[in-house]
């Protein structure tokens, strides 16, 4: 039985549907991310779980209890906002202690709980400082400690890392995941950053136009996208158009003069299909020795890898490869391209 359940939850603002029949089952201790572009409904979904947005239809259950219309303060959830929402006139200790004071916890127990929460986020030496005296990463950890100190059944994170610079953001991603695993709190995070969602989540909910289009483990989501939107939003993908010329367990797809074989499930002879091919799945070989040849139109050095744009008989393709010992290809140079048979995915 799931710990947190959203059953056909919808949210309307007048005639506008912000979230459409959202259903999600989250297990206890699971880390789930709501991923999607701006305006897709992910923050509204989080606000309905928190109680800040009224549910138009559907039901939200927490550990078997119906909280659909419960007031926010009666749900007991921990929340970390995008802005952190720390009290500027309070010290780190007092910020973290605030929720426990509101629950009228005895002072001795309160101090013990706050000390433990600050130790968890490595800020015990900064308990007497004010938010203005902390770095962005430290303020983020204070907000996290404040949410965790009340020992919430569910932790809600609303783009908690978006205000950090790229390097600190990457560091905090993994620190956040380590803390969540150590505490074991069921966590729902909203983000528009696919790398962030993929790197630290048990499952990812991809949202588009108010609907959950795919709910899967990060690896499966990346390797088996269910729509064209997901294949390009979650990572990069080359989209290639083709036509089915032979069906069976292995179907043949004509890509102009190139024929490829793919899993034939659900394909009809003569039907048009779109194939997805990830840039890192393509390898360079000498011209004439791969599935097809291409000409390098552009190349970009990204430090750990090279990104190439190539013109080929099946259209423009993007290829990424590690920055290793091999001499990088020159622009306007011709090369062969090859990939493993299972790398081509047919998009439904």
C-alpha positions as CSV (number, residue, x, y, z in Angstrom):
1,X,0.0,0.0,0.0
2,X,1.3,3.4,-1.0
3,X,2.2,6.0,1.7
4,X,1.1,9.1,-0.3
5,X,-1.6,8.7,-2.9
6,X,-3.0,11.2,-5.5
7,X,-6.1,9.8,-7.1
8,X,-7.4,11.7,-10.2
9,X,-6.5,15.0,-8.7
10,X,-7.3,18.1,-10.8
11,X,-7.0,21.8,-10.3
12,X,-8.9,24.5,-12.2
13,X,-8.5,28.2,-12.1
14,X,-11.8,29.3,-13.6
15,X,-12.0,27.6,-17.0
16,X,-8.2,26.9,-17.1
17,X,-7.0,23.4,-16.1
18,X,-3.7,23.6,-14.3
19,X,-3.5,19.9,-13.3
20,X,-5.6,17.3,-15.1
21,X,-6.4,13.9,-13.5
22,X,-3.1,13.4,-11.7
23,X,-2.7,10.0,-10.2
24,X,0.5,9.0,-8.3
25,X,1.4,6.5,-5.6
26,X,4.5,7.2,-3.5
27,X,6.0,4.5,-1.2
28,X,7.3,5.3,2.2
29,X,10.9,6.6,2.1
30,X,10.8,7.1,-1.7
31,X,12.3,10.2,-3.4
32,X,10.0,11.3,-6.3
33,X,10.6,14.3,-8.5
34,X,8.0,16.2,-10.5
35,X,9.8,17.3,-13.7
36,X,8.6,19.5,-16.5
37,X,8.8,23.0,-18.1
38,X,7.3,26.1,-16.6
39,X,3.5,26.1,-16.5
40,X,3.2,22.3,-16.7
41,X,1.4,22.0,-13.3
42,X,4.2,20.5,-11.2
43,X,4.3,23.4,-8.6
44,X,0.5,23.4,-8.4
45,X,0.6,19.6,-7.7
46,X,3.0,20.2,-4.8
47,X,0.8,23.1,-3.5
48,X,-2.2,20.8,-3.5
49,X,-0.3,18.2,-1.5
50,X,0.8,20.9,0.9
51,X,-2.7,22.3,1.2
52,X,-1.8,25.7,-0.2
53,X,-4.0,25.1,-3.3
54,X,-7.5,23.8,-3.1
55,X,-8.2,20.5,-4.9
56,X,-10.9,20.9,-7.6
57,X,-11.5,17.2,-7.9
58,X,-9.9,13.9,-6.8
59,X,-8.5,12.8,-3.5
60,X,-5.2,12.9,-1.6
61,X,-4.4,10.2,1.0
62,X,-1.5,10.3,3.4
63,X,-0.8,7.0,5.2
64,X,-4.5,6.0,4.7
65,X,-5.8,9.4,5.9
66,X,-7.8,11.7,3.6
67,X,-6.1,15.1,3.6
68,X,-7.7,16.4,0.4
69,X,-9.3,19.4,2.2
70,X,-7.3,19.4,5.5
71,X,-5.6,22.7,6.5
72,X,-1.9,23.0,5.7
73,X,-0.9,23.2,9.4
74,X,-2.8,20.0,10.2
75,X,-0.9,17.9,7.6
76,X,2.4,18.1,9.4
77,X,4.4,18.2,6.2
78,X,7.9,19.7,5.9
79,X,8.4,22.3,3.1
80,X,11.5,23.9,1.6
81,X,10.6,26.8,-0.6
82,X,12.5,28.1,-3.6
83,X,13.4,31.3,-1.8
84,X,14.1,29.3,1.5
85,X,11.8,31.8,3.4
86,X,14.1,32.1,6.4
87,X,13.4,34.7,9.0
88,X,16.1,37.3,8.6
89,X,15.9,38.6,12.2
90,X,16.4,35.1,13.7
91,X,19.6,33.1,14.1
92,X,20.1,29.8,12.4
93,X,19.2,28.0,15.6
94,X,16.0,30.0,16.1
95,X,15.0,29.5,12.5
96,X,15.3,25.8,12.8
97,X,13.6,25.8,16.3
98,X,10.6,27.9,15.1
99,X,8.4,24.9,14.1
100,X,9.1,23.1,17.3
101,X,8.2,26.2,19.3
102,X,4.9,26.4,17.5
103,X,4.2,22.8,18.6
104,X,5.0,23.9,22.2
105,X,7.8,21.4,22.6
106,X,9.7,21.6,25.9
107,X,12.9,23.7,25.6
108,X,15.4,20.9,26.5
109,X,13.9,18.5,23.9
110,X,13.7,21.4,21.4
111,X,17.4,22.1,21.8
112,X,18.3,18.5,21.4
113,X,16.3,18.2,18.2
114,X,17.7,21.4,16.7
115,X,21.3,20.4,17.5
116,X,20.7,17.0,15.8
117,X,19.1,18.7,12.7
118,X,22.0,21.2,12.4
119,X,24.6,18.4,12.7
120,X,22.7,16.5,10.0
121,X,23.3,19.4,7.5
122,X,26.8,20.2,8.9
123,X,25.9,23.6,10.3
124,X,26.3,23.1,14.1
125,X,29.2,25.7,14.1
126,X,26.9,28.3,12.5
127,X,23.9,28.1,14.9
128,X,24.4,31.7,16.2
129,X,24.7,33.3,12.7
130,X,22.0,35.1,10.8
131,X,20.8,34.2,7.3
132,X,22.6,37.3,5.8
133,X,25.9,35.9,7.1
134,X,25.5,32.6,5.3
135,X,26.3,31.5,1.7
136,X,23.5,30.3,-0.6
137,X,24.3,26.7,0.1
138,X,24.3,27.2,3.8
139,X,20.9,29.0,3.7
140,X,19.6,26.1,1.7
141,X,20.8,23.7,4.4
142,X,19.2,25.8,7.1
143,X,15.8,25.6,5.3
144,X,16.2,21.8,4.9
145,X,17.1,21.4,8.6
146,X,14.0,23.5,9.6
147,X,11.8,21.3,7.5
148,X,13.3,18.0,8.8
149,X,13.4,19.0,12.5
150,X,9.7,18.5,12.9
151,X,10.1,14.9,11.6
152,X,7.5,15.3,8.9
153,X,5.9,12.2,7.2
154,X,6.6,13.9,3.8
155,X,9.2,16.5,2.8
156,X,8.1,18.8,-0.1
157,X,10.9,20.6,-2.0
158,X,9.9,23.4,-4.4
159,X,12.9,23.9,-6.7
160,X,15.2,24.1,-3.6
161,X,18.5,24.4,-5.6
162,X,17.5,26.8,-8.3
163,X,19.1,29.9,-6.6
164,X,22.6,28.2,-6.4
165,X,25.4,28.5,-8.9
166,X,26.1,25.5,-11.1
167,X,29.0,24.0,-9.1
168,X,27.3,24.4,-5.7
169,X,24.0,23.1,-7.2
170,X,25.6,19.9,-8.3
171,X,27.3,19.4,-4.9
172,X,24.0,20.1,-3.1
173,X,22.1,17.6,-5.3
174,X,24.1,14.7,-3.9
175,X,24.2,16.1,-0.3
176,X,20.4,16.4,-0.4
177,X,20.1,12.8,-1.5
178,X,22.5,11.6,1.2
179,X,20.5,13.4,3.9
180,X,17.2,12.1,2.6
181,X,18.5,8.5,2.6
182,X,19.9,8.9,6.1
183,X,16.7,10.3,7.5
184,X,14.4,8.1,5.3
185,X,11.8,10.8,4.8
186,X,9.4,10.4,1.9
187,X,10.3,13.2,-0.4
188,X,8.5,15.0,-3.3
189,X,10.7,17.5,-5.2
190,X,9.6,19.9,-8.0
191,X,12.3,20.8,-10.6
192,X,12.6,21.8,-14.2
193,X,16.2,20.6,-14.3
194,X,16.2,17.1,-15.8
195,X,19.8,16.3,-14.7
196,X,18.8,17.2,-11.1
197,X,15.8,15.0,-11.2
198,X,17.5,12.0,-12.9
199,X,20.6,12.0,-10.6
200,X,18.9,11.9,-7.2
201,X,15.3,10.5,-7.6
202,X,14.0,7.0,-7.2
203,X,11.3,7.8,-9.7
204,X,10.5,10.8,-12.0
205,X,7.1,12.1,-13.0
206,X,7.4,14.0,-16.3
207,X,4.6,16.5,-16.6
208,X,3.4,18.3,-19.7
209,X,0.3,20.6,-20.0
210,X,-1.0,19.6,-16.6
211,X,-0.7,15.8,-17.1
212,X,1.7,13.2,-16.0
213,X,3.0,11.7,-19.3
214,X,5.4,9.1,-17.9
215,X,6.2,7.9,-14.4
216,X,9.4,5.8,-14.3
217,X,12.8,5.2,-12.8
218,X,15.3,7.6,-14.2
219,X,17.2,5.0,-16.3
220,X,14.0,3.6,-17.8
221,X,12.7,7.1,-18.5
222,X,15.9,8.0,-20.3
223,X,16.2,4.7,-22.2
224,X,12.6,4.1,-23.0
225,X,10.8,7.5,-23.5
226,X,7.1,7.1,-24.2
227,X,6.7,10.4,-26.2
228,X,8.6,12.7,-28.5
229,X,8.5,15.4,-25.9
230,X,10.1,13.2,-23.2
231,X,12.8,12.0,-25.5
232,X,13.9,15.6,-26.1
233,X,13.2,17.1,-22.7
234,X,14.9,14.3,-20.7
235,X,18.4,14.5,-22.2
236,X,19.1,15.1,-25.9
237,X,17.8,13.0,-28.8
238,X,18.1,12.7,-32.5
239,X,14.6,12.2,-34.0
240,X,14.6,10.4,-37.3
241,X,11.5,9.8,-39.5
242,X,11.0,6.5,-41.3
243,X,8.4,4.1,-42.7
244,X,7.7,0.5,-41.8
245,X,8.5,-1.7,-44.8
246,X,8.4,-5.1,-43.1
247,X,6.7,-6.2,-39.9
248,X,7.4,-9.1,-37.5
249,X,9.2,-9.6,-34.2
250,X,11.9,-7.4,-35.8
251,X,10.4,-4.8,-38.1
252,X,12.4,-3.1,-40.9
253,X,12.2,0.7,-41.1
254,X,13.2,2.5,-44.3
255,X,15.1,5.8,-43.6
256,X,15.6,6.9,-47.2
257,X,18.3,4.6,-48.6
258,X,19.1,3.2,-45.1
259,X,17.2,0.3,-43.7
260,X,17.3,-0.5,-39.9
261,X,15.7,-3.2,-37.8
262,X,13.8,-2.4,-34.5
263,X,11.4,-4.1,-32.1
264,X,8.3,-4.7,-34.2
265,X,5.7,-4.7,-31.5
266,X,2.6,-2.7,-32.5
267,X,4.0,-1.6,-35.9
268,X,1.9,-1.8,-39.0
269,X,3.4,-2.2,-42.5
270,X,3.5,1.1,-44.4
271,X,3.1,3.2,-41.2
272,X,5.2,6.2,-40.6
273,X,7.3,6.2,-37.4
274,X,9.7,8.4,-35.5
275,X,12.9,6.9,-34.1
276,X,14.9,8.3,-31.2
277,X,18.7,7.9,-31.1
278,X,20.6,9.4,-28.2
279,X,23.8,11.4,-29.2
280,X,26.1,9.4,-26.9
281,X,24.9,6.1,-28.5
282,X,26.6,7.0,-31.8
283,X,30.2,6.2,-32.5
284,X,32.6,7.4,-35.1
285,X,34.3,4.9,-37.5
286,X,36.2,5.5,-40.8
287,X,34.0,6.7,-43.6
288,X,32.2,3.9,-45.5
289,X,32.4,1.5,-42.5
290,X,29.3,2.5,-40.5
291,X,25.6,2.5,-41.0
292,X,25.9,5.8,-42.8
293,X,28.4,8.6,-43.5
294,X,28.1,12.2,-42.3
295,X,29.9,15.5,-42.7
296,X,30.8,17.6,-39.5
297,X,29.0,20.9,-39.8
298,X,29.9,22.2,-36.3
299,X,31.8,21.0,-33.2
300,X,31.7,22.3,-29.7
301,X,34.3,21.6,-26.9
302,X,32.5,21.0,-23.5
303,X,35.5,20.0,-21.4
304,X,34.7,16.4,-20.6
305,X,33.2,15.8,-24.1
306,X,32.9,17.0,-27.7
307,X,29.5,17.8,-29.2
308,X,29.2,17.4,-33.0
309,X,26.5,18.4,-35.4
310,X,26.6,16.4,-38.6
311,X,24.8,16.4,-42.0
312,X,23.7,12.9,-43.0
313,X,21.4,11.3,-45.6
314,X,18.8,10.8,-42.8
315,X,19.0,14.4,-41.7
316,X,21.0,16.4,-39.2
317,X,22.4,14.4,-36.3
318,X,24.0,15.4,-33.0
319,X,26.8,13.2,-31.6
320,X,28.5,13.5,-28.2
321,X,31.7,11.6,-27.3
322,X,34.2,11.7,-24.4
323,X,37.2,14.0,-24.6
324,X,39.7,11.1,-24.7
325,X,43.0,10.4,-26.5
326,X,41.5,10.4,-30.0
327,X,42.1,13.4,-32.2
328,X,38.8,15.4,-32.5
329,X,37.2,15.5,-35.9
330,X,37.6,18.7,-37.9
331,X,34.7,20.7,-39.2
332,X,33.7,19.8,-42.8
333,X,35.4,16.4,-42.3
334,X,33.7,13.2,-43.4
335,X,33.2,10.3,-41.1
336,X,31.3,7.1,-40.7
337,X,28.6,6.7,-38.0
338,X,27.6,3.5,-36.2
339,X,25.4,2.5,-33.3
340,X,24.3,-0.7,-31.5
341,X,21.1,-2.4,-32.8
342,X,19.2,-1.7,-29.6
343,X,20.0,2.1,-29.5
344,X,17.2,3.0,-31.9
345,X,13.9,3.5,-30.1
346,X,10.5,3.7,-31.8
347,X,8.4,6.5,-30.2
348,X,4.8,5.6,-29.7
